[in-house]
Amino acid sequence: QVQLVESGGGLVQPGGSLNLSCAASGFSLDSHHIGWFRQAPGKEREGVSCVGYTRYLPVYAESVKGRFTISRDNAKNTVYLQMNSLKPDDTAVYYCAADPDYCALTRAGNFDGMHYWGEGILVTVSS
């Protein structure tokens, strides 16, 4: 069964950190581009970060640049999102997605068309 499963979310105070994991089964992440996305209450889904499988060069949304780090462990078939200096505006459901051909941070880039999506996990940043 092909699936992506996110974990590591929860409640954290402003300024705190969380490390999200995205574990794949049924396919190999080492042949897929991977992305993290989020959807805050009442807002549209937005891209957070993408990493390719060829050059492993990550890209980030401006809102998280310098605070979030995407990484992948192909041996564990897992992708991570280390989130530091969290702000209340980071509160959202976070999703990971994978596609053999691309990863896009914008809807114009068609991130909705990425092949595999996880169910999402809630991150709440609040005091």
Backbone bond lengths (Angstrom), bond angles and torsions (degrees), N, CA, C in turn:
res aa  C-N    CA-C-N  psi(-1)  N-CA   C-N-CA  omega(-1)  CA-C   N-CA-C  phi
1 Q - - - 1.466 - - 1.527 109.01 -
2 V 1.314 115.93 128.57 1.449 121.44 -179.42 1.525 109.26 -85.01
3 Q 1.318 116.57 124.08 1.451 118.45 176.27 1.519 111.43 -159.65
4 L 1.340 114.09 158.47 1.455 123.82 171.44 1.523 107.05 -119.91
5 V 1.326 116.33 133.06 1.455 120.56 -177.71 1.524 108.98 -128.14
6 E 1.338 114.73 118.77 1.451 120.52 177.85 1.526 110.59 -87.76
7 S 1.337 115.38 150.32 1.462 121.16 175.15 1.521 108.82 -152.60
8 G 1.325 115.46 166.95 1.453 120.39 175.65 1.516 115.13 100.34
9 G 1.324 117.05 1.06 1.455 119.23 179.24 1.512 112.02 -77.66
10 G 1.336 115.39 -177.76 1.458 119.97 178.80 1.505 111.62 148.53
11 L 1.325 114.62 -162.64 1.462 122.42 -179.01 1.522 109.51 -98.59
12 V 1.318 115.93 131.84 1.463 121.31 179.12 1.523 108.29 -141.54
13 Q 1.321 115.78 149.45 1.460 119.87 178.50 1.520 110.80 -78.98
14 P 1.313 117.36 155.12 1.476 119.39 174.90 1.522 111.15 -54.40
15 G 1.334 114.59 137.51 1.452 120.20 -176.62 1.512 113.82 90.32
16 G 1.312 116.65 -10.24 1.457 120.99 -178.40 1.520 112.64 -83.31
17 S 1.347 114.54 -174.83 1.454 121.38 -176.61 1.527 110.99 -132.60
18 L 1.311 114.50 152.38 1.462 122.64 170.98 1.517 108.19 -142.78
19 N 1.326 115.37 151.23 1.466 120.10 175.48 1.530 108.08 -122.48
20 L 1.323 115.98 107.77 1.457 121.06 178.69 1.522 109.85 -84.05
21 S 1.321 115.14 144.39 1.461 121.78 175.00 1.515 109.78 -118.76
22 C 1.314 115.91 150.46 1.470 122.35 176.20 1.522 106.41 -135.43
23 A 1.316 116.16 106.61 1.459 121.65 -177.71 1.522 110.19 -99.53
24 A 1.311 115.71 130.95 1.459 121.25 -179.54 1.522 110.66 -101.92
25 S 1.313 115.67 145.94 1.456 121.31 172.03 1.524 108.64 -139.28
26 G 1.318 115.92 148.44 1.449 120.62 179.42 1.517 114.83 87.35
27 F 1.320 117.41 -7.78 1.460 122.02 175.28 1.520 108.31 -159.12
28 S 1.325 116.53 165.99 1.463 121.26 -176.72 1.513 110.64 -100.65
29 L 1.324 115.44 124.35 1.458 120.11 178.16 1.522 111.92 -66.82
30 D 1.327 117.93 -21.55 1.463 119.04 -175.64 1.520 112.47 -71.58
31 S 1.329 117.97 -4.24 1.462 120.82 174.71 1.517 111.37 -116.86
32 H 1.338 115.93 20.02 1.456 120.67 -177.51 1.528 111.56 -132.74
33 H 1.313 115.41 146.51 1.448 121.44 166.75 1.528 107.94 -77.26
34 I 1.334 115.79 142.09 1.461 120.54 -174.27 1.518 109.87 -124.31
35 G 1.311 115.68 143.37 1.452 119.19 176.38 1.513 112.40 -139.49
36 W 1.317 115.18 155.14 1.455 122.64 169.73 1.522 108.21 -112.95
37 F 1.308 115.88 138.52 1.452 123.27 -178.46 1.520 108.14 -135.31
38 R 1.320 116.18 163.33 1.456 118.96 178.22 1.513 110.22 -147.06
39 Q 1.329 113.94 155.54 1.460 120.50 176.48 1.511 108.27 -137.18
40 A 1.317 114.43 113.53 1.460 120.41 178.20 1.518 109.78 -83.47
41 P 1.338 118.22 158.09 1.462 120.78 179.58 1.519 111.32 -55.65
42 G 1.322 115.74 126.93 1.451 120.87 176.78 1.518 115.19 77.01
43 K 1.321 116.38 6.14 1.469 119.90 -178.85 1.528 110.71 -122.37
44 E 1.317 114.79 164.81 1.453 119.89 178.07 1.534 110.25 -79.34
45 R 1.324 114.19 156.66 1.462 119.57 175.64 1.527 109.01 -63.27
46 E 1.351 114.93 142.65 1.457 119.91 178.72 1.521 110.39 -135.91
47 G 1.308 115.24 155.60 1.453 119.86 178.36 1.513 111.24 -79.41
48 V 1.309 116.60 143.59 1.461 123.29 178.72 1.530 110.31 -110.94
49 S 1.324 116.27 -51.68 1.454 119.85 -177.50 1.516 110.47 -160.66
50 C 1.329 115.98 149.06 1.456 122.75 175.42 1.527 109.28 -131.90
51 V 1.317 115.20 148.32 1.456 120.00 171.45 1.515 108.83 -140.54
52 G 1.324 116.69 132.42 1.449 121.96 179.89 1.512 111.45 -84.89
53 Y 1.293 117.02 168.98 1.464 119.71 179.51 1.517 112.05 -100.89
54 T 1.321 118.02 -7.07 1.456 119.31 -178.94 1.522 111.11 -90.64
55 R 1.330 117.87 -54.98 1.454 120.10 -178.21 1.517 112.50 -104.32
56 Y 1.318 117.22 -8.21 1.462 122.52 -179.78 1.526 112.23 55.26
57 L 1.331 119.04 32.30 1.454 121.57 177.47 1.516 109.09 -92.98
58 P 1.307 118.46 115.19 1.455 120.23 -178.16 1.524 112.57 -81.85
59 V 1.314 115.45 154.06 1.463 122.10 172.03 1.518 107.47 -128.37
60 Y 1.323 115.94 152.25 1.462 121.75 -174.90 1.510 110.95 -134.88
61 A 1.321 115.10 150.24 1.450 120.41 168.75 1.526 108.80 -66.48
62 E 1.333 116.09 148.52 1.463 120.02 -178.74 1.521 112.09 -58.00
63 S 1.302 116.20 -33.13 1.467 120.81 -175.28 1.527 113.07 -68.30
64 V 1.338 117.31 -18.61 1.468 119.85 -177.49 1.517 112.46 -119.10
65 K 1.315 117.10 -4.16 1.462 120.92 -176.42 1.541 110.06 -59.69
66 G 1.321 115.19 132.27 1.458 120.58 -178.83 1.510 114.00 88.25
67 R 1.333 117.10 -12.02 1.475 120.49 -179.39 1.530 111.70 -115.16
68 F 1.335 116.69 -34.02 1.460 121.34 -177.21 1.527 109.38 -107.83
69 T 1.333 115.59 147.84 1.458 121.47 177.11 1.519 109.71 -135.66
70 I 1.328 115.59 125.42 1.464 120.78 176.69 1.529 108.54 -96.70
71 S 1.315 115.99 141.79 1.466 120.14 177.19 1.518 108.51 -149.73
72 R 1.314 115.03 163.32 1.456 119.47 -178.99 1.517 109.56 -136.32
73 D 1.323 116.01 143.77 1.454 123.24 174.56 1.522 106.29 -121.27
74 N 1.316 116.16 95.77 1.465 119.57 -175.41 1.524 111.85 -64.42
75 A 1.324 117.16 -30.70 1.467 119.89 179.43 1.529 111.11 -64.18
76 K 1.334 116.28 -33.40 1.466 120.62 178.87 1.519 111.68 -95.79
77 N 1.334 116.54 -1.48 1.464 120.92 -178.68 1.540 111.13 54.88
78 T 1.329 113.98 43.84 1.467 120.65 -173.13 1.527 110.21 -137.70
79 V 1.319 115.48 144.06 1.455 122.97 174.31 1.530 108.20 -118.01
80 Y 1.322 115.42 146.58 1.459 120.65 -176.57 1.523 110.37 -123.21
81 L 1.313 114.93 156.69 1.461 121.70 170.58 1.520 107.05 -133.70
82 Q 1.324 115.64 103.80 1.451 120.96 176.25 1.522 108.34 -83.64
83 M 1.315 116.23 122.04 1.457 121.08 -176.43 1.524 109.20 -117.62
84 N 1.310 115.67 117.04 1.464 121.86 179.87 1.526 110.41 -116.22
85 S 1.309 115.30 164.65 1.474 121.35 178.28 1.526 111.04 48.98
86 L 1.295 116.04 48.60 1.460 120.80 -174.97 1.514 111.70 -66.47
87 K 1.328 114.68 145.36 1.460 122.77 -179.18 1.526 108.85 -120.66
88 P 1.328 117.37 158.39 1.474 119.05 176.08 1.532 112.84 -55.28
89 D 1.334 117.16 -31.77 1.467 120.49 178.60 1.522 112.85 -67.48
90 D 1.323 117.97 -12.32 1.465 120.79 176.78 1.526 112.05 -82.27
91 T 1.321 116.71 -6.13 1.452 120.68 178.39 1.532 110.06 -60.98
92 A 1.325 115.83 123.86 1.464 120.58 -176.51 1.524 109.28 -176.77
93 V 1.316 115.14 168.45 1.461 120.54 164.86 1.528 106.95 -87.10
94 Y 1.324 115.51 126.39 1.458 121.07 -177.71 1.530 109.55 -102.93
95 Y 1.322 114.90 134.81 1.457 122.53 -178.92 1.528 109.90 -122.32
96 C 1.316 116.72 145.03 1.453 119.73 167.12 1.531 108.00 -107.64
97 A 1.313 114.76 152.44 1.459 121.25 179.96 1.517 109.20 -143.58
98 A 1.325 115.50 155.15 1.465 120.91 -179.02 1.519 110.00 -140.28
99 D 1.311 114.93 147.04 1.455 120.18 178.00 1.527 108.76 -152.71
100 P 1.330 117.83 141.33 1.470 119.13 -179.04 1.521 113.89 -71.19
101 D 1.338 116.97 -17.16 1.464 119.01 -171.27 1.529 115.11 -111.88
102 Y 1.320 118.10 -28.03 1.458 118.24 -174.53 1.523 111.54 -164.86
103 C 1.337 114.23 166.15 1.459 121.98 166.53 1.518 106.52 -138.81
104 A 1.312 118.11 134.65 1.463 122.15 -178.64 1.520 109.90 -126.52
105 L 1.323 116.33 140.59 1.458 120.42 178.95 1.528 112.38 -89.25
106 T 1.326 117.23 -11.54 1.453 119.45 -176.35 1.519 110.79 -120.94
107 R 1.335 114.42 156.76 1.462 119.21 176.08 1.524 109.75 -65.68
108 A 1.334 116.56 -33.36 1.466 119.82 176.76 1.521 111.05 -62.69
109 G 1.324 115.90 -30.23 1.460 120.56 176.14 1.507 112.97 -81.28
110 N 1.319 115.33 -1.00 1.471 122.90 175.25 1.515 113.07 72.11
111 F 1.353 116.44 45.83 1.463 115.58 175.51 1.525 111.32 -64.49
112 D 1.344 116.80 -24.75 1.461 118.79 177.53 1.527 112.09 -60.90
113 G 1.322 116.67 -24.18 1.451 120.32 -177.63 1.512 114.85 -85.15
114 M 1.334 117.32 -0.84 1.467 119.13 178.83 1.514 109.68 -60.83
115 H 1.332 115.18 145.08 1.467 120.67 -163.02 1.531 114.01 -70.31
116 Y 1.326 116.93 -46.71 1.466 120.09 -175.20 1.531 109.52 -117.24
117 W 1.316 115.43 138.99 1.463 121.91 178.21 1.525 109.85 -133.15
118 G 1.328 115.17 143.97 1.442 119.98 170.47 1.523 110.76 -82.80
119 E 1.321 115.45 175.22 1.460 120.96 -178.41 1.521 112.51 -82.07
120 G 1.324 116.25 -16.88 1.453 120.47 178.56 1.517 112.73 97.58
121 I 1.337 115.00 156.31 1.451 120.93 177.31 1.520 108.59 -143.36
122 L 1.328 115.78 141.56 1.458 120.91 -173.81 1.526 110.94 -84.83
123 V 1.324 114.38 132.61 1.466 122.46 170.76 1.523 107.19 -119.59
124 T 1.317 115.71 123.85 1.462 121.35 179.25 1.519 108.59 -120.18
125 V 1.327 115.10 123.43 1.467 120.65 178.44 1.526 107.27 -110.86
126 S 1.305 115.21 110.09 1.459 119.96 -174.54 1.515 110.07 -160.12
127 S 1.335 114.50 148.85 1.454 119.62 175.38 1.523 110.75 -94.10
